Structures are given as C-alpha cells and as structure tokens.
Amino acid sequence: MVMFASQLTATTFSPSFLNSAPSDTTRSPFLALAHLRYNRTFFPTRRRLVVSSRLNSSRSSGAGGSVDNGDVPYELHHDFSPQRETKGSPVFVTLPVNTVGPEGKISRPRAMMFSLKALAAAGVEGVVVEFWWGIIERKEPRVYDWRGYRELVMMACMCGLKVRAVLAFHQYGTGPDDPNQIPLPLWVLDEINKDPELAYSDRFGRRNIEYISLGCDTLPVLRGRTPIQAYADFMRDFRETFRPSLGLTITRVQIGMGPGGELRYPSFSFQKPNVASSGGLGEFQCYDKYMLASLNACARKIGKREWGDGGPFGAGSLTQNPEHTDFFKNEGGSWNTPYGKFFLEWYSNMLLLHGERICREAETIFRGTEVLISAEVAAIHWHYAIQSHPSELTAGYYNTFDRDGYLPIARLFSKYGFAICCSCFEMQDATMQKINPSGSPEGFLKQLLLAARLCDISLEGQNFTTDLDDDAFSQVLKMSKFYSDGIEKRPFAFNFVRMNKRMFETQNWDRFARFVRQMSSGKILQARLRAQLGSSSSYSLTFKL
C-alpha cells in the first residue's frame, strides 16, 4: 500500500457548490493535495459536486514526498455529466492486492484516498479492483462480505475515478509464507481436503489449488452446488450489491476463469519469478479423476481406449529443451500425430467449454447493467518461435505454427459480448530474445490482436512487468495503435499493473503521467484546490472513513 501521510485522523466530507481559479497538478501526485478539481462523467443528470475535507496529517512515511503538519483543508470539485465520446484510450491502474484485507476492511483507507486523488490528478480514467472470492465468501457458502469493497468503490467515485471490477475466483500468492497470500474460501479448501481430486494434478501427482479443476464444473461438489453455480451466485450477489454503481462508477467487470484470473490451466505459476525468461514447458493438468473420466470417455467414443489413460508420453521435464522431447520437438514430434491432435483438441476444448459456461452465466447476470464484461487470456510467448508452441499447449491453447488457437477464444468472447484482456503490451522481441531466443511477445500479441479485430471485440491491454521505462511505455503505445488504428477506431483501454510505492517516485511518476497524456491524446484531467464559497443551492453529505 502506498502511504502518502501517516497518523491521519478520521476524515469528514461535506459537498457544496464552489468556484476557483485553475492550476497545474499533473507534475507530481502530492500537488493533488493542493489543487484538486475533476471534470468527470458519471451520472445521467448533470450536477456539480464539491467534497470538502479536513484532516490531521504529518510527514509522509513513503513514496518520496511529505505533507505539512497541521490541519489541511481541501475540496474536490466534480462536474458530473452524461458520458461523452473522448479521443484516445483510457488508462486504469490496478490497486495493490492487499487493498482489502482478509477481514474485509480497507487497509489504510486514508492513505488510499490520497493515492486515488493522485491518480485522478494525473488523468487516470479509473482503478482496477480485484474482488477476491477468498475474502468475500471466505467462511461459509453464500455468506458474502462486501463492506470493504463498497467503501472502496465509494472512495473511487468521490475522486472522480471509474472502477473496473475483477471477480477473482483464484488463489493469489506463492504459498503460506507469502505475506499477500489470498487462498480460496476456507469452506472450499475444506471440500478439497475431503476430496483432493477437486484440485488439478499433473502426471507426477502434484496438486494445484490455485483454481478448482474444470473437470468438475457441472458436479455438485461444493456443498450441493457446482463450481459454476458458486461462481454465478457470487456474480449475482455482486450485481445486487453494487447495482446503483453499475454503468456509472463501475463501468467494466472482468470475470475470472482460471488461475491468475485467466482462461487457462495452471501448467505453471506466473506468480513465481522469471517464468518467461526460464522458458518453462509447463505440465499438462489432466490427471485428476474428473479430467481423466472425460478424457477416457472421449477416447472410448472414437474406439481408442488406450488414448484415454492420461496425458502425452515424452512431454519432457518442466525446463527441458522442447527439441529434446518426443512430444514437442519440431520434426517428428507426436504433437503432430493423430494421437497428439486428439489429445490437444480434447484438452483445449475442455478449456473452451469451461469458458463458455462462465460466459453464459455472466452475460445473463449482467445483461442490462450497461457494464462492459471481459475475460483475460494469458500471454504465453516464450516458445512462440517453435513449431509446436509447447508452453501454450500445456496451458490449454492449441496454437501451433499451422493452427490458430486464439481465434476460437475470440469467437467465444464475441458470441457473449465479452471484451478480451491480455498482458505483455510493453514487451519487445529484441529484448526478450536476448534472454530466450525462442520467445516472441510481439508475435504472440499481434496474433491475438488480429483475432480480436476479426471478431470485432473490444480489447484491454496491460503490462506483464511492473518497472516500465520510456521504451516500455512507447511499446505500449505502438501495440495499442496496432489494434485500434484503422478506418474504424476500435475501443482500447490500458491497465497499468500495479500501483506501488515506486510508482510515485518523482521520475517514475513523471514518466507515467506523460504516458497517460499520450494515451488520452491530450485529454488531461484538471485538478484544482477550491476555496469554499457559500451557495443557496448547496447541500451537505458526510461520510466517515
């Protein structure tokens, strides 16, 4: 969590109509404390809202800045008006993983308020908030705790920011020792302990509990509910809880479909360092009894019982050179044999079927709410130059040198009105191939973007690495134009992953603010400090943070 000021007292907000002179605030996040004025578009009726606040602040303990001691009066001026078309692409920023803690409360809410104001001052469109299944429905099935998230959405709205909600049905963190670990709901883990087959398994019997195995999607294994029903109930309760904000403050909802929130198998963990540079092949995740039952049934159906006993032989070890494996090697690899094609079609079709089940539920639940729904595809690019694309195959993407594995996914999302989200927009082939000659993030991304254009679906891009320099931001601009440029301007939004202390250091902040201006084609959010003036039409509203 970024901390702008410490030892803050409770904050009280009192809206009223005000006027003041303009001033520049895009240079540094701390100027947001001196001059804050927002012209945003949220509500169908136009009204001006000014939020006045007093807080007791002391010198900042982080992010490279400070605030004078004593009472600091400030006011936020908002113009709320109907949504209108704007040039360029909006930029969102993902909030820290631990923004809402295990007990459902915002960690350091006053520091978060400062951070949100700084983002708004820089011209950021909104924030990405991960709504963790393991926090909200933590203890008992159908018992949801949205308190911290309701407060967070309110804070974003008061700062003139939109919210992109990510409904996260997966585990976060590398293990119990990870301070930011967010497991699946406790009651779900109890069911997995009773039946370990609910967790994915590789050929060595290693269980992965990042996400419930899609092999049991339609089986009532979660105390009388199927996993799909549990996800749908969560989405439905989210919709009812935040219905007044949907389409206004919450404008986008991303639906988690697998580990890392992505539509894929947990063939390897992106939360472990150097995944891309190490060139890991990954492991096929088809050895729990539910996946094996499906594989066996498909093999029997075509009269090949021997093909239904498990995944491919000769797939090699996790870090082995694919050319040294019987399954993945370019010449004579069994991935290109009748057996290999049968297995890979079954494996990828199971993933597509899982995605369709969730898409169908989400489209029905959010129909009429005026939010854009989306899902994420993993950016697996480190074997893109190899004919078999092994790391993509183990993740469930049947994409090879002569087969497009992303077009079926784009068609699925188009069918249900989903946008597609993907990372690695900042990565360049020239840099990656110095580390891994077989990788091609640009080649992968261009293939995915072409599939999105063919299916006429909106795109949401994001970064894979967290430390971005000028070259990385320039690459994001280049790849975004590759998708959106043309006769028909396709909608594109970029999500910066994620807000941290380093982001607010002076050099990094200047670089980020400049990038936001470039993405929005000069549409800069103005922020101003307002001196309070009386008004006969003023009104007051108090929130306790």
N, C-alpha and C positions, 0 to 999 in steps of 0.2 A: 504494500500500500504506500502510495506517495504521501508524504507528510509535509504540508506547507506551513503549518503552525501547530504548536503543541499547547496543551493545557487550555483548551478553549472552553468557555462556558456555554450553557445552553443558548441556542440561537432562536430568536423570535422574528417572524416575518410579518410585515404589515403593508399590504398593497395599497397604492393610491396613484392618482394621475400626476405626472411631473413633467418638467421641461428642463433642458440644459444644453450646453454647447458641446460640440464634438471634440474628440481627441483620439490619437492613435494608440492601440493597445496590442497590436499583433506581434510586437517585438519580443516580449517576454511574458510568461504566464503570470508573473507577480504584478504586472500592470493591471491585470484583471481586478485586483483588489482596489485599484484607484479609479478606474474608469470602466464601467460596465453598462453597455446598452445593447440590447439584442433586437434585431428585426427578424422575426421567425414566422413560420406559417404552420399553425396547428389546428385552429378551430374554424368551423364553417362560418361563424359570425365574427366580424372584426371588432376587436376591443383592445385597448391598451392597458397593460398590467404592469405596475411597478412594485417590486418587492423591496421593502426597507428592512434593514437588519442592523443590530448592534451585537458585537461580540468582543470578548476579552481575549486578546491574542498576545503571544510572546514570540521571541525569536524562533524561526523555523529550525527544526532538527534535521532537515534533509532537503534534497532537491536543489541545493545551491542558492537559496535565497532567504530573505528574512522579512519580517513584518514588525513595525514599531510596536512597543509595548503600549498598553492602554486601550481604551475603547475606540473601535474603528467603525464609524457609521458608514454604511454604503447602501446603495439601492440598485436594484436591477430593473431596467425598463424593457418591457417586451411589447412589441406590436404583434398581436395575433390576428392573422388574416387568412382567407382561403388559400389553399395550396396553389401555387402557380408554377409554370414551367421555368426552369432555370438552365442556363448553359453549363456545360461541364459535367463532371462526375462528383457526387458527394463522397466525403471521406468519413468513415466511422472509426472509432478506437475501442478495442476490446479492453474491458476493465480487468483488474487483477483477479486471479482465480479465487482468492480468499476474500473478495469484497463482502460477501455474506458468509458468515461463519457457520460451523456445524449446528449451532443452536438457533439459527435462523435470524440472526441480528447482523446489521451492517458493522463491519469493523471500522472504527474511527470515522464516524459519519461526518464530522466537521471537516476533517482533512479531505474526505471525498468531495464535499461540497466545494472546497477551494479548487480541487482538481477539475471538477466539472466546469466551473466558471472559466478556468484557464483554457480548457479545450474549446469552449464556446467562443472565447475571445479570439482564438486562432482561426475561427471559421469552420471548425469541425461540424459536420451535419448531425452527428449523434454518437451514441456509445453502444457497444455490443455487450449484452449482459447474459451470462450463462446461468440458466435456471436449472440447478442440479437436482436430479431425481433423488440422489442420495442424501440431500439436505431437506428437500421439501416434503417428501413422503418417507421420511427416514425410519420411523419406528414401527408404524403399523400401516397395513394396506388401506388406501382410501382416506387416510388422515393427512391432510396437506397443511403445511405451514408456509404461507406466502408473506408473512409480516415484513421481513427484511427487504424482500423484492418489491413490495408495494411502496415502501418508503423510498427505495432507490429510484423507482420509476417517477415518483413524485418529485424527487430532487432533480432528476434529469429534465423534467418538464419545466420546473421553475427556472432552470438555467437556459431554457430555450433549446434543449437538445432532444432529438428523437432517439428512440430505443429500438435496437434490433435484438429481439429475444432469441436465444439459442436454448432449445429444450434438450438438455443433455441427459441421455439415458445410459451413459457410460461412466466408468470409473476414471478418476483423474489421479495421476501420480505414479511413481515407480515402485512404491511399496510402503509398508507401515512406517519406515523411517523418513519418508518424505514429509516435511512439515506442511505441505499443501495437499496432502492426500485427501481425496474425496471418494470414498468407496461407494458401491451400490447401496441401496437401502438395507438396513440391518435385517429386516424381515426377508428380503430377497437372499441375502447371504445365508440366512438360516436354512432356506429351502435348498440352496446349493450345497450346503453341508450335509443335508439329508440325502440329496441326490446329486453327486458330483457331475453326473452326465449332463446337467444343465449348462455346464461350462464347456467352452471349446477345448479340444485336445488335439495335439499333433501326434505324429507316429511314435514318438517316444513316451507318450502318456503324460506329457506336461500340460497341466490345466491352465487356462487363461480366463480370469474372471473380470476382464475389462468390460465385457458385454455378454448378455445371455445368448447362448447358441441359437442361431436362427433355425436350427433343426427342430426346435420345439415351439416355433411361432404359434401354432394353432392348437397346442395341447394345454389343458388346464393345470399347469404345473405350479402356478403361483397362487396357492390357497384358493383354488377353484376358478381362477382366471388364467387366460392365456397371456403370454407376454405382450402380444399385440393389443389385447383388451386392456392390459395395465397401462400401456403407452397411451392408448386412446382415452382412457379415463383421466389420466394426467393432463392431456391436451385439453380435454373438455373442461376440467376444473380451472385450468389456466384461462381459458376463454371466458368463463363466467366471472372469475375473479377480476380480470382486467378488461372486461367488456367496455367500460366507459373510455378506456385509453386506446383501444384497438382502432387503427386507422388514423389516429390523431397523434398521440405520443409514440405508441408502439406501432411502427409502420411496417416492420418486417419480422417474420417468425421463421427461424431455421429449425428444422426437425432433425434431431439426432437419429442416425440409422445404423450405428455401429461403433466400434472402438474409435476414440478420438472424435466422436460425433460424425464420422464419415461412413459412407456406404462402402464397406469393405470388411474383409476378415482380419482378425488380429494376427496376421502372419509374422509381424514383428512390431515392436513398440516404437512409435515416433517420440515418445516421452524420454527415451534413452538417447544420450548424446551420439552424434556422428553416425546416425542411421544412413544418411545419404552418401556420405563420403566413404563409409566402410563397405558399401556395395553388397549388403546382405541379400541373399536369395529369398529368405523367408521360408516358412514351413506351411504346407497345406494343413488347414484346420478342418479336418473331416473325420475325426476319429472318435467323437462322442457317439453314443449309441443311437441318437436321433438322426445325426447326419449319415451314419453308416446304414441305418434302416432305409433311408431314402435312396442312397447310392445302390444298395443291394436290390431294391425294388426296380430301379431303372435298368440295372444290368439284366435282371431276370426278364424284364419286358422285351428286351431285344435278343434274348437267348444266349447271353454271355455272363453266366453266373460268376465265372472266375474274375470278372472285372469289378465285382461289387464288394470285394473283401477289404478294400482300403484304398489309400492314395497311391500315386505312382511310385514304382521302384526306381532307384537310380537318380533320385532328385538331388543327391549330394547333401553336404552339410550347409549350415546357415551361411558361412562366409566363404565357401568353396568357389573357385572359378567355374562359371557355368560350362565352359568348354571342357572341363574335366568331369562332367556328369553325363550319364547316359540319357537322362530325360531332357535336359535343357540345351545341350550342345547344338550348334548350328547345323552341322552336317550329320544326318543320321540320328538325330535326337528323337526319342519316342514321343515328344510333344506333337510331332507332325505325323504320327501314325494313326490308324483307325482307333486304337485304344486311347491314345493321348487326346484325340479330338473328342471322343466320347466323354472322357473324364472332365476335360476342361469345359465342355458345353454344360454338363450337369452342374459342375461347381459354380460357374458364372451364372447359370440360370437360377440356381437356388438363391444367389445374392440378389438378382433382379426381382425374383418373386418376393423376397423379403422387402425390398424397396417398394414394390408395388402395393403390398399390403399396408405399409405405413402411409404411402402417398394417398391411397384411397381413403383411409381414416382421416388424415389431416385435411384433405380437400373438403370432405363432408363437414368436418367440425368447424373449419374457418371460412366456409362459404358465406359470403355476405358481410364479412367483417372489414373488408377493404384493406387487409394487410397482404403484403407480398410474402408468400411462403417459398422456402427454398430448402435445399439439402446440399451436403458437401461431398465432393469426390476427392479422394486422396491424390496428392501429387507425387507419384512414384515414377521417378525419371532416371534412376541410376543404372538401369540396364536397357535404356531405350535404343541404343545403337546395336544391340544384339538381336538377332532374328526372333528368338523366342520370347524376349522381354520377360525373363523369369520372375523378377520381383513383382511385376504386375500380375502375372498368372497366379502366384501364391496368394495375392491379396484379393483375387476374385475377378480381375479384369482380364477377359480373354482378348488381349490385344497383342498381336504379333506383327511381323513385317508385312503380312498379306491379309490381315484381318483387323477391322476397326472395332475395338472393344468399348469405345466410348459413345459411339453413335446410338447403340441400343439404350444406354443410360439417358442420353439427351432426349431420345424419343419418349422414354418413360416419363421424364420430368415434364416434357411438353404436354403430354396427354393429360396430366393433372394440374397444369398451370403453375408448375414449380420453376423457380429460378435455380441456377446451378452455381455453387460456390467452390472455389479452388484456390490453393496457395501457390507459392513459388514464383509470383509475378516479378520479384526483384532479382531472380537468379539468371545468370548468363552462362551460356555454354563454354565460353572461353575460360571462365574462372573455374567452373565445375570440372572440366576435362583435364585441368592440371592435376586435380586430385583423383578423379575417376574418369579415365578415357572413354568408358562405355556409357557415361551419363549424358543426357541432353534435356535439361529442363525446358529450354525454349522449344525444342521439337515436340516434347510432350504437350506443352501448353498450347502451342499452335494447333495441334490436332484436336484438343478439347475445345478450343475456341471456335474452330471451324464446325465442329459438331453442334455447338450451341447456336451458331449462326444459321446452319442448315435447318435446325428445328425451331428457330425464331424464339429463343428463350432468353430471358434476362441473365446477366452474369454479375457475380460478386467475387472480386478478387481479393487476395490477401497475401501477406508476406510469410515466408517459411522461416527465415531467421529474424532475430529481434534487433540486431545492430545494423542499421541501414546508413550508408554514406550517400554522397551525392550521386555516384554512379548507380547505386541500387535504386534510388528514387527515380532517376532518369529511365532506368529499365522498366519500372512500373508504368511510367507514362507511355513508353514505347509499346508495351504489350497491351495496355488498355486501348490505345489508338488502333492497334491491330484488330481488336474486336469491334470497337464502336464506330470507327471511321467508315464512310461509305455514303451512298445515296440516302439510305435510311439510317438515321442515328439510333443505334441500339442502346438501351439503358444499361449503364455500368456503374457500379459502386465499388469503392475500395475500403477494405477493413484493415486498419493497422493493428497488428498483434505484437505485443500488447502494452498497455500503459504500465510504466515502471519508473523508478527514481531517476534513472539515466536519461529518460526521455525529456525531462525538464531541465537538464543541464543546458547552459546557455547556447553552446554550439549546436547541440542536438536539437534544441527547441527551435532555433533559427532555421535550421535545415528542414525540420518538419513543417513549420508554419509556411515556409516558402513552397514546399511541396503541396500543401493544402490549397494555396492560392493558384498554383499551376493546374491542379486537377479541376478546380472550380472555374477556370477561365476568368480569373479576376473577381469572382463573386466573393467578396470578403465580408465577414460578419463584423459589424462595428460594435464596439463595447465602450460604454461611457459611464462615468460616475454622475449621479443625479443629486442635486440639492433639493431637498423636499420642499414642495410648494403646496399650498392648500388648494382644494378644488371642491366645488359644490357637488360634483358628481363622483367624488372619491368614495372608496369603500375599504374596509379592512378585513383581513383574514389572517389568523395566526396559526402557525404550525410549530410544534415543539420537536426539535431534532435531538 
